[in-house]
Amino acid sequence: MIEIIRTRATSEQMTSMLEELGVYVKLAVDVEQGILAGGGELHADCEKFLLRDGSRQSDLWGADWYPFSQTVGYESIINIRASANNRSMNVEDPRIRSQIDEIVYRLLGGVQWESTGML
């Protein structure tokens, strides 16, 4: 299930976001508003939730959250955009990576979850 996270995630939200993939969470991060959407099968699904919620496409970046190691991955097809001079799936701008880190760690870092059969 995809969750839009505006304040520190709850254990229930983290558990919900892990339902699809079990060991990591696909994210779309709005670097302007400081929020994220997580869960589901594709970064584009999370991106769609934030766009419907009022986010601007230019502010959205794809990432992954690995709760076991508490690390962020920066690779997503939604990150390919010539208009931002980002020509690969990885977020290339260190400033944007830093913004993503700050938002993800603030909202998801250290949040516990309930173990399911997949974890």
VMD Tcl script that draws the C-alpha trace (Angstrom):
set ca {
  {0.00 0.00 0.00}
  {1.23 3.49 -0.81}
  {1.36 6.00 2.03}
  {1.99 9.74 1.83}
  {4.25 10.64 4.73}
  {4.29 14.26 5.92}
  {5.47 13.72 9.50}
  {7.49 10.91 11.05}
  {6.04 7.60 9.88}
  {4.29 5.31 12.32}
  {5.07 1.63 12.73}
  {1.77 0.87 10.99}
  {2.67 3.05 7.98}
  {6.10 1.42 7.68}
  {4.54 -2.04 7.85}
  {2.04 -1.01 5.17}
  {4.74 0.38 2.86}
  {6.76 -2.85 3.19}
  {3.82 -5.06 2.18}
  {4.62 -5.08 -1.56}
  {8.37 -5.73 -1.62}
  {9.09 -6.95 1.92}
  {12.69 -5.81 2.37}
  {12.69 -2.30 0.93}
  {10.31 0.52 0.04}
  {10.01 2.35 -3.28}
  {9.73 6.12 -2.73}
  {8.94 9.34 -4.52}
  {10.36 12.27 -2.55}
  {9.12 15.85 -2.92}
  {12.26 17.86 -2.17}
  {10.34 21.16 -2.10}
  {7.61 20.17 0.37}
  {9.77 17.77 2.39}
  {7.33 14.87 2.07}
  {7.37 11.46 0.44}
  {5.14 8.69 -0.82}
  {6.26 5.13 -0.22}
  {5.13 1.61 -0.96}
  {3.79 -0.14 -3.99}
  {5.60 -1.84 -6.82}
  {6.92 1.13 -8.83}
  {8.39 4.56 -8.10}
  {5.93 5.88 -10.68}
  {3.03 4.69 -8.49}
  {4.35 6.77 -5.59}
  {4.98 9.68 -7.93}
  {1.36 9.53 -9.10}
  {0.08 9.78 -5.51}
  {2.14 12.91 -4.87}
  {1.13 14.52 -8.17}
  {-2.54 13.96 -7.28}
  {-1.78 15.48 -3.88}
  {-0.47 18.70 -5.47}
  {3.27 18.10 -5.84}
  {5.06 19.44 -8.90}
  {6.80 16.97 -11.21}
  {10.03 18.98 -11.11}
  {10.23 18.51 -7.31}
  {9.83 14.71 -7.33}
  {12.71 12.23 -7.25}
  {12.70 8.44 -7.01}
  {14.55 6.64 -4.25}
  {14.49 3.43 -2.21}
  {14.52 2.97 1.57}
  {16.27 -0.09 3.00}
  {15.04 -0.27 6.61}
  {17.32 -3.11 7.71}
  {20.47 -1.14 6.89}
  {18.83 2.31 7.26}
  {20.17 3.39 3.87}
  {18.81 5.24 0.84}
  {19.18 4.21 -2.80}
  {18.89 6.82 -5.55}
  {18.08 4.81 -8.67}
  {14.73 5.11 -10.44}
  {13.47 5.49 -13.97}
  {11.55 8.61 -12.88}
  {14.90 10.32 -12.27}
  {15.77 10.43 -15.98}
  {15.04 14.01 -17.00}
  {16.96 16.16 -19.39}
  {15.27 19.31 -18.08}
  {17.11 18.86 -14.77}
  {20.33 17.74 -16.47}
  {19.86 14.30 -14.91}
  {20.43 11.86 -17.76}
  {20.62 8.60 -15.79}
  {18.42 6.68 -13.39}
  {20.63 7.82 -10.50}
  {20.15 11.19 -8.85}
  {23.34 12.86 -10.02}
  {23.16 16.23 -8.22}
  {24.77 15.94 -4.75}
  {22.57 18.78 -3.46}
  {19.38 16.90 -4.42}
  {20.76 13.64 -2.96}
  {21.40 15.50 0.29}
  {17.83 16.84 0.31}
  {16.48 13.33 -0.30}
  {18.62 11.97 2.55}
  {17.43 14.62 4.98}
  {13.76 14.02 4.17}
  {13.95 10.21 4.17}
  {15.96 9.94 7.40}
  {13.71 12.48 9.15}
  {10.51 10.70 8.12}
  {11.58 7.03 8.06}
  {14.87 6.64 9.93}
  {14.64 4.31 12.90}
  {10.93 3.61 12.45}
  {10.10 0.08 13.56}
  {7.66 -2.19 11.74}
  {5.76 -5.38 12.36}
  {7.32 -8.42 10.82}
  {5.31 -10.20 8.15}
  {6.01 -13.53 6.52}
  {8.18 -11.77 3.94}
  {10.55 -10.13 6.43}
}
mol new
graphics top color blue
foreach p $ca { graphics top sphere $p radius 0.5 }
foreach p [lrange $ca 0 end-1] q [lrange $ca 1 end] { graphics top cylinder $p $q radius 0.2 }
display resetview
